[in-house]
Amino acid sequence: MEFREFVKLLESKGMLTRITKQVDSEYEISTLIKLLDGKPLLFEKVKGYDMPVIANICVSRDLVALGLGVERLKLIPYVANAIDHPKKYEVDEATDYVDIGTDLTKLPILTYYRCDGGRYFSSAIAIAQDKEYGLNASYHRAMMFKKKDKAGNDVDELETDKLVLRILERDLDAYIKRGLNEFAFCVGNSIQVLVGAAISAAIDVDEMQIANAMAPTKMVRLGGHVVPNSEIVMIMEFTGEEHEEGKFVDLTETVDIIRMQRVARVKHIFVRRGAMFQALLPGGLEHKVLMGMPREPTMYTEVGKVTEVKDVLVTPGGTSWLHGVVSIKKRHPDDGINAIHAAFKGHKSMKHVFIVDDDIDINDPNQVEWAMATRFQGKRGMVMFEDKGSSLDPSSDMATRLTTKIGFDLTIPPEEKPKEGETKKPKKEFQKPPLPLQLKVGDYLPKK
């Protein structure tokens, strides 16, 4: 279903909270998103704008599963299958869009935190086309910035048709280096598009075909580009300039540094009639789900090549990016160690991974810690090496991105054989015993 259809579904199920009081796009909306994190929100009256703001539509895996029309417990293998089997989509001519010019101040772009460098697009997806590699879809935060005087000093006036984008050295960067100048920047997308654009696929894989494999995805021609049928589509071109980007509160809820980044100019802003502006709180639950959850299918696939996988979780406590837990059905003594190496292959930005047996609920951190306390020995169950990690990790080397990666095999160790001359070692118990009786607690408590 499309973005606005999903919003209607949330409302029909009583899951959408409407904020009817007038709110400000500077700090007030972002504060309310944080205070009500976990609840889909629709801000009906935004000061100075006719367009409402919506947020928190992907704050849980349950909501993602609902948007894709799949059972929650089947979500990770379902997305993994879509990654492995992309599906071609049809392209229609765009309808119901209005060109409102190039003035970004017509949109309720939020200022999220007082430390931010400016107003930010945080949910926008760049759609770029390369003659050889095809279509690429990827997230890039984009900041409005102030004009400069002849001396190069900021003046108290915004550039209303320019953005500075944070672009990592990945596919879009490669497209630009190959000559890409113009691209589309899309806000307000369906769940499958939001998830698909977050997947790190090979450079020649069309992420929108992955989205279409998850759920039928409407693609349209607009402004000379093929784009998902989004609420807002901006056609932009790189100017060849660079500008300071940041500061910005990132996924880890720490403040990212200021960098020189590429500037793009707005050529057109196309808005659907009745459009809603999709906000995404940096460091909030929605940010974490959309960043972390799409890494789980790739980990699931890679670990599945070396052993049987039960479940995968990129953990909230690990910023939904740096820590992962994988439960496996262990068949061989080396399965845990092999799973560590495969998990890092499936999520290259991960810093620590924990491999557990299938009797451990990976969604319960207490159970994972119990497995570490009772089943782990560092001398045999730990893999440690240095490699490039994530720029989001403030403890890593910011220049080289080098970090120390550690994998922990928390699975039940193989039974140790006695050494020559020793008597047989007693067998150790690694599992909790079941309750001695099956009882109904309610039969023993006073009736209310």
N, C-alpha and C positions, 0 to 999 in steps of 0.2 A: 504494500500500500504506500501511497505517497505521504509526504510529510504532513499535510493538513488532514488527510484521512486518518493518520495515526493519532493526531491530536484529538479528533472527534471520537475515536475509539477510547482513548484515555478518559475523556469526559463522560462517555456513556457508561463506563465502568466505575465512575466516581473516583477516579485516580488523579484528576486534574484539579489543582487549586487555583482559583481565580483571585487575583489581587485587584480589587476595584478602586482602591484609593490611588490618587495621582502620585506617581513616583518619579524621581529624577534619574536620568541615565548616568549621572556622575555619582558613583559610590553607593547611592541608595539601593538601586536594584541589585547590585553585586552583594551588598551586605545582607539583603533579604534572601538571596539565593543561598548564601552560606548558612544563614540561620535556619533555613528550611531545606538544607541539603538532603536529598533523598526523596523529595516531593516534586513531581512535575508542576511547573508554575507558569501561569499566563498573566502578565502584567497588562491590563486593559488600557490604562491611561498613563502614557509616558509624557512627562512635561515637555512641551514644545513639538510634539510629534503626533501624527494621526495613526502611525503604525504601532501595533502592540508588540511586546517582547515576550518570547517564550524561552524557557530554560528547563534543564533537568529532565529531558525526555529519555535519556539513556543512563540514568543514575544507578541502574542495577542490571545484572545479567537477565533477570526475570523480565524486565522491560524490553531488552534487546530481543529475547526469545519471543515475546508477545508481538513485537513489530515484524519479526520474520515469520511468524506463524508456525513456530516449532516448539516442541516440549523443552522445558528448561534443561532437563538432564541429558537431552540429545544435542544441545546447542554446540558444544565444542566439536564433536565429530561432524556435525552438519556443516559448520563453517569450514572445517578442514576439507570436506568433500567438495565444497564450492571452490576452494583454492585449487584443488587438484583437477577440477573439471569445469573450467570457465565456460560460460554459455553466451553465444553471440546474441546481440540485441538488435531490435529494429529501431530506426530513427524516423521520427515524424517531424513535420513542420511545427514550429512553436506557435501557440495561440495564447490569448489572454494576457499578454505582456504589454507593458507601457514603458516607453523610453523616457526617463525623467531627467536626462542630461548627464552631467558629470559631477555635480555637487554632492560630495559625500556627507555634508552636514544635513542633508535631507533624510538621512537614515539614523536611527537611534543607536549609534555605535557607543558602547559602554566604556567608561573609565572604571576599572575594577578595583584597583588598590591605589592608595596615596603615593606609593613608591613608583607606580607605573610611569613610563616615559610619555604616555599620551593615551588617547582613545584607541581601543584595540578591536580588530576582528579576531576572534579566537576560534570560531567554528567554521570558517570559510575553507572551501576546498578548491585548490587550483586544478583546472582541467587544461592540460597542454597536449599538443599534437606534434609528433615527429614523423617525417616521411618514412623512415626505416622502422622505428620502434613502435609507432602507433600512438594510442592515447595513454596518457598517464594522469592519475588522480592522486593528489596528496594534500595534506594539511600544511598550512603555513600561517603562522600568526602574522598580522600586519598592523602597523601602527601609523596613525595620523601624526604629523609633526608640524612644527611652526616654520613660517617663512624666515628667511635671513635677509639682513640688510646688505649693503655693498661691502661692508667690512667683514661679513661672514658671521655676524652675531644674530641670535634669535630675536625676532620681534613678536609682539603679542598678537599674532594673527596666524591662523592655520592655513596650510596648503589644503585647499578644499578638493583638489582632484589628484592628489598624490598619496601613495602609501609606501612605507619601507617594510619589506618582507624579510623575515628570518628564513633563510634557505640553506639547509645543510648540504653537504657534498654528497647528494644522492641523485635520484633520477631527474628531478626538475633542473638541478644544477647542471647535470650532463646534457640535458636538452638545450639549455641556454648556451652552453659552450659549443654546441653543435649548430647554433644559429637561431634558436627560438627567440622571438621578440614579443609576440602577442599571445595572450592566454585568457581564459575565462576564470573568474573568481566567483564561486557559488555559495550562497548562504541559504539555509533552510532546506535540508535534504532528508530523504527517506532513510529509515534505519539501515537498509541494505547498502545504501550509498555511503552513509556515515561509517559503517563498519568496513566496507570494501576499500575506501580511501585510506583507512588506517593500517591496511595490510601491507607489509613490506614484500612485494612480489618482485620477480626478476624484471629488468628494465623493459623487456619486450612483452610483458604481460599487461593486458588492459584490466585495470582494477574494476572497471565498470562491468566487464564480463563476469568477474567474480561476484559482483553485486547482483547481477542478473541471474546467476546460478543460485543465489540465496533466495531471491524473490523477484518476480517480474519487475523490471526497471525501465521506466519510460525515459527515453533519450530524445532530445529535440535539437533541431537546427536553430540557432539564434545568434545574430550578429556575426555570421561567418564561422561559427564554432558548433561542434556537437557537444551538448552538455546534458546532465541530468535535469529533469523538470523541477528546478529549484524555485524557492520563493523569490530570491533575488539573484540575478546574474549580472556581474560586472565584466565588461570587456576591457582588458588592460594591456599596456605595452611598457616594456622596460625602457627607461630613459638613458641608460648608460651611466647614471649618477649613483653615488652611494651616500648614505646618511647614517647617523648613529641610530641604532635600534635598541630599545630597552630604556630603563630596566623593566623587568617583567617577572611576575610570580609564576614559576613553572610547575610542572607535574609534581615535583618533590616538595612543593609548598615553600621552597626557598627562592630567593630573588636571583634571577639569572643576570649575568653581566651585560654591560653595554658593548655592542660590536658595530662595526661598519658593515652595512648590508645594502642590497640592491634596492633601488627606487623604481616604482612603476606608476605610470600615469593612467587615470581613468579615461576611457574613450566613450563608453556608454554605461549607463545603469539601467537595466531592464528589471521591472518590478511586476510581479503578478498582481492582478486585482485582488484586493483583500489579503495582501501579503502580511506575514508575521516575520519579525526579525528574530533569528535564533541566536541567543547568547549562550556562551559556555564559560562557566566560572573556572579560571585557571587554578589548578590544584584541587578543584572540587571533585565530587564523586563521578560526575559525568565525564570529566576530563580523564579520570583514572580508568573508568570502564572502557572508554573509546581508545585509550592508548594501550592499556594492559591486556584486555580481553582478546583482541585480535592476534596477540602473540601466543596465546594458548593453543590455537589449532596448529600453528607451525611447530611448536614444541611437541604437541601430541603426535604429529606425523613423524618427526625425526626420531623421537623415543620409540615410537611404534616399529621403527625399522630394526631395533636391536632387542626389544623385549615387548611383552604385552602390557599395554597401558590401560589403566582404569580411569584416571582423571588428571587434570592439570589445572593449576591456579597460579596466576601472577598476583601476588598477595597485596592487599591494601596496606598492610604495615610496612611493606617494602616499597612504598610509593607507587604501587601498581605498575612497576617498571623494572626495579632492580633485583627483586627477589621472586623466586618461583618455587612451587612445590609440585612434585609429580608422584602419583601413586602408581605402582606397578604390581603385576602378578608375577612374582619372582619364580623363575624356573631353574636358573643356573647361578652358581656362586658369583659370577662376574656381572650379573644383570644390573646391579645397583651402580657400579662404577661405569659401565657402558652407558647407562641411562644419563649419568652426569654429563659425559662428553656430548651425547646426542642433544640433550636439553640446551646446552650452550650453543650448539649449532643452530637450533631452532629459534633462539632468541639471543642475538649477538650482543645486545646491550646489557644483558643480565649480569649481575655481579655475584650473587650467591644463589645456589639451587639446592634443594633438599629432596632426596628421593626416599619415599616411604613405601611400606607394604600396603596392600589393598585393604587391610583391616583398619587403616587409619583414615579418618575423615579429614581431608586436607583443608576443608573450610573451617575447621576448629583448630586454632593455633595452639590450644592446650594439648590436643592430641599429638600434634607435630612435635611440640617440645617434649612430651612424654616419650615419644619414640627416640628422640635425641638423647634423653636422659638414660634410657634403659637398653637401647640397642646399638648405640654408636660408640666406637673407639677410634680416636683420631689417627692412631698408628696404622690402621688398615682401611678406614672408611673415608678418608679425606683426599680430595684432589685439589691442588693449588697451583696456579700459574698466572703469569702476567700477560695481559693482552689489551687491545683497545676495548674500551667500554663505552659508557654513555657520557655525553657532555652534560647531562642532567645531574650527574653525581658530583656534588660539590667537593667531595674528598678526593676525586681523581685529579690527574694532571690536566689542567685546563688547556694547555698548549698541545699536548700529544694525545690526550684522552686515554692514556695508559692507566690501568687499574689492576689490582690483584683480584682475580676471580677464584672463588672457592666453591667446590661441590661437596656436599655431605651425604654419604650413603647411610641412611638411618634404617635400612632394612635389617631384618633378622639375619645375623651372620651365619655362615655355614658352621656346622658343628666342628669344633677343633679336635683333631686327632691327637691322642697322647704321644709324647715323644718316646723314643726308645728307652726302655727301662722304667717308664712311668706306668702306673696302673690306669685303668680306664677312667677318664674324667667324668664327673657327674654331669648329666644333661641339664643345661640351663633352660629355664622357662622364660619366654619372651612375650607371652600373651596373658592378658587379664582373664581370670576364670569367669565363667558365666554365673549369673545369679543361681542359687541352689533351687529356687522355686519360681514358678511363673504365677504371680499374684496380681490382683487388681487393687491398687492402692485405695481407690474410692470405697471399697468394701470395708475398710478399716478406719475411715475418717468420719467424724460427726457429720450428719446431714445438715445442710444449711436451710 
